[in-house]
Structure formats: C-alpha cells, structure tokens
Amino acid sequence: MKSKFTPIQGQYLMFISHYTMLNRIPPTFKDFENYFGTSPATVNSTIQKLEEKGFITKEKGVARSIKLQVDKEDLPGLE
C-alpha cells in the first residue's frame, strides 16, 4: 500500500514502529510529547488524524494500543 501522509505524520508512524520494536509495547502520548517536543494537544490531534486516515488503529480507552496499518517499506527514515 503506497501511503499518502504528511512529513510529520510519517515521522509519527516511524516513531511508533521504532518505539514498538525496541520496547515491545507501543508508545504513550507522553513518549510522543518528549520525543517531538510538542504539546499534548498536538500529539492528540496528530494521532486522531492518523487513525481517521487508517494509518493506525487503537482501542478506545486502552493505553498503549496503537497498531500500525502501514507497510514498513512505505515509512520514511526517522529524523
């Protein structure tokens, strides 16, 4: 699947991939805030947009439930 995502969405997706691979659990919103140096509102809106576009899935009310729905070959390098 060739995905159309913005550069920052691509970075979030790659972060999810790397973080999950290294820690064996998906990142929390706080992990995104710390890595990207951004606000909780920005993280929330970006994650919502990724979910709306079908790039990720997550279970409502379940912590660390983010799952990638994008082929890893389609992801950019992590900056």
N, C-alpha and C positions, 0 to 999 in steps of 0.2 A: 504494500500500500504506500504510494507516494503521498506524503502528508504535506499539507499547507498550514504551517504555523509561523507566527512571527518569530523574530530572533530571540526575544525574551521567553516566549513560550517554549522554544527549542531548548533554551538553557534550563528552564524548569524541568522539562522532560528528561534531559540528560542528567540533571541533578538527581531526580527520582531514580533513574537507572543505576547510577554510580552508588548513591547512598544505600539503596536496597541491596546491591551486590556486596558492598563492604560490610554492612551492618546486619544483613539478613532480615531486616524489617524496613518498611517504608519510612520516610522522614515525617516529622511532625511539622506543623506550621511554624513553630519556633525555629526549627532547623533551617527552613527557608529564610526566615527573617534574619537569622545570624549569618548565613552564607551570602545572601544577596544584599544585606544591609538595608532592608526595606521595612515598611510598616506592616502591621497585621492586616490592615485593610487592603493593601496592595497584594499581599500573599493570597488573601481570601478571594479577591476578585480574579486574580490570575488562575487560581485553582478552579474556581467556578467556570471560567471561560474554557479551560482545558477539558473539563467534564462535559460542558454543553456541546463542544465540538467533537466529542467522542475520542479524544486523545488519551484520556484516563477514565477509570471508573473508581468509585469509592462507595463504601457503605455509610449511609447517613447515621450519624451518632456513634460510629465505631472509629476509635482512634487508630491511626497507622493502617488504614485500609486502602490506600491509594494503589492502584494497579495500572501499569502502562498498557495501552491498547495500540501502540505504535511499534512497528518493526525497528529493532535496534539499528539496523543499517540505515534507516532514514533519519537518525538523530545526528545533530551537529556535535562537534567537539565541545567539551566543557571549558568555558573561559574563566 
